[in-house]
């Protein structure tokens, strides 16, 4: 922010301030958030088993990126921070071995974006043979914040024990990324001294585009579902297989039931179905997915796709207000910040969706002394970003924020007051 100090002449005919010609003083203030730890990502297919399984025959290398981040995991563009790298490789087979790459890769310094990249090579693919599997553990270490009183950098204390089940562990100043290289499509893979792991095709279910569905004037909602299947490398799988998709309950008197449809998995590994049905506001509809056996029965033992959840909602009416009894506001049920929307579901038959944008007005009306509260009883204006940080929904470890809708206008200026901060 740049601030200008200038005083005009009370007797002058014109008192317009011109930064190019008027004598003035300026001061510019800036604030940055420093990095506190590393965040490591790879270019491995995110749909692979454990997000780190790689096919030796098709992929020869993996690129890893270590990014400086702040306490909220936001990237920090800080150049010149030194990052050291250690590589440990464990092979399988009759005589398994564990080697630490020596000499280790040279330490690198972060670029202008605050990151370093390192590319590791996989085992050599031998045509016609099944090569031994290998687990690579790449450790990135750095004194990120430059502090002299940090504890010494040691080996990772994360959950990964070298068996490839944890792709990245211990997001601190020492971070370990694990890569599992394999040469086949086995159902089971055994790694020495480690329990047998399942390496089978896995499913991923996706509900409607949004986690909610807007109700029509007749109280109907359309639930659009899709389920996708991948092999252990993240490639589409399951072409030609049958999947049953269940959405809601069957309409009474309809035979066969209209809430279940059997779909065929396409060459892209995906099956889709949409159904329009009655939707009670605030009562979730949970589509379910089942792989079908050859005899036409549901293979419930193979149902490896988690049910999804879609909430039927009403869009809040224009020119309305909503207060509630919770300190003058109503608790937030869900926040869809990418769409600038939040949901209030105050009871089993009430769920209203509110939209907001930077043309609206936001105020901090949290009690003085409470978390996120203002310095005085007077309401303080909030930016859109500040508003979003306060209206968190309830989680397993935090409580919901509350908002009073002073005035709601979907196409004009709405007024929102935060009465309780979400934690």
C-alpha positions, 0 to 999 in steps of 0.5 A: 500500500502506498500512502500520499501526504499532501496539503492544498492551498485554501486560496488557490483556484484549483486544488486538484492533486496531481502526482506528477506535479504537486509537491507531496510525500509518499511512503510504501508499506509491504508485508510478506509471509515467510516460508516455514516448511517444504511441500513436495509433489510429483508428476505421478498420476494421482489416480495410481495406487497410493498416488505413487505407483509407477510402471517400469515398462512405460515410465523411466523417470519421475520429477519431484518438486519441493515448494516453500510454503507458509503455515497455510500451505500457500506457496512462498516465492523466496529464492536462494534457500538451500535444499539438500536431497538424499535418495534411498532405493530398496529392491525386491527379489530373492536377495533384496538390497537397500542402497543410498545413492552416493554421492548424493545429489548436489544441494540446490537453491530455490528459484524465484518461485521458491521451489526446486525440482529433482528428477529420479530415474527408475529401474531399467526395463528388461524386455521380455522379463519381469523386473524386480520391484523397487521402492525409492525414498527421496528426502528433501531437507532445508532450514527453510526459515533460516532460524538458528534455534531449530532442532537438527534436521533428522530422518523423517518421522512420518508414517511411511516405513519404506513400503511405498504406502505413503507417497509423501510424509512429514511436511516440515523442514524434512519431507520424504517422497516415496515412489513404488516402481513395479513391472507388472499388473499384480493383484498382490505385491510382497515387499521384504519385511513388510506386510503384503499390499493390495495392488489391484484396480481401484475405483473412484466415484464422483457425484454431481458437479456440485455437492448440492443440487438446486430444487426446482419449483416442483421440489425436484432435483437432478442427480448426475453421477459418474464412476471411474475405474483405474488400474494401479498406474492410474490408467482407465480400466474396466472397459465392458464391465457392468456397474449398478448405480443406485440414486435415492429410493424407488418410486412406490409401485414402479417395477422394476425399481426406478432408482437403480440402473445397470451401466456399462463401463466405457473405454475411458473407464467411466460409467454415468447415470442421471436421475430426477427425483423428489428432493427434500431440502437439507436431506442428503441423497447418497448414490451408491456404486456396485460392480456386477458379477458375471452372473448378474448379482452385485459384487458387494465385496468388490465395492471399492467406490465410496458413496457420494453425497448430494444435498438438495437445496433452495436458492435463497429468495431475493429481498430477504433477511435471516438472523436466527438465535445464535448471537444474531446469526445462523450457523454455516452448514457448508462453504463453496468458496470457489463459487462464492456460495455458502449453505445454511441448513437450519433444520431437516427441511430447510436448506438455503444457498446464498451467493456473494461477491465483491459487490456485497458488504461484509461486517465483523459483528463477533463479540469482543474477546471472541476468536476473530472478534473486532477491537470494539463493539462497532462493526468493522467492514470486512473484505471478501477474503476476510469474510471467507476466513471467518465463515468456516463450516463445522469439522471434526476438529472445529466449530461452525461460523455464524452469519446474519443475513441483513439483506440478500439480493442475488443480483444487487448488493447484499449485506452479511454480518459475521456473528461467530467465527468458524474455527 
